[in-house]
Amino acid sequence: MRDVIQKVIATEAEAKQQVLAARSEAERILSEAQKRAQELTSGARASVQLEADSLLAAAAKQSAQEKAERLALAAAGIEKEINLDEPARQQAVAAVVRCICGVDQTV
């Protein structure tokens, strides 16, 4: 009977050791999985940030090009609309000078 009790106690102790070892292994695996997930997430974030920066730079460049094109078109349109001959140009300059300087200048 004593042998049976000792075997049961020994079996319980062995079972406790196996449970502790299994828990330790599970915690190690979980920790490794969490670390790997964090590494993957960090890598993905960095990749997405680089792509977003690239897209923003491309959009800014395209916007600047479109702005320059619109300004050039507007300037060309204004030059076509306003075609001053020399006497009209002289009168416009004189009017601007009078307005800005408050000087009466006769051409």
GIBEL-V901348 format. One line per field, one symbol per residue. ss: DSSP state (h for helix, s for strand, l for the rest). A space follows every 10 residues. Layout:
ss: ???
This chain:
ss: lhhhhhhhhh hhhhhhhhhh hhhhhhhhhh hhhhhhhhhh hhhhhhhhhh hhhhhhhhhh hhhhhhhhhh hhhhhhhhhh hllllhhhhh hhhhhhhhhh hllllll
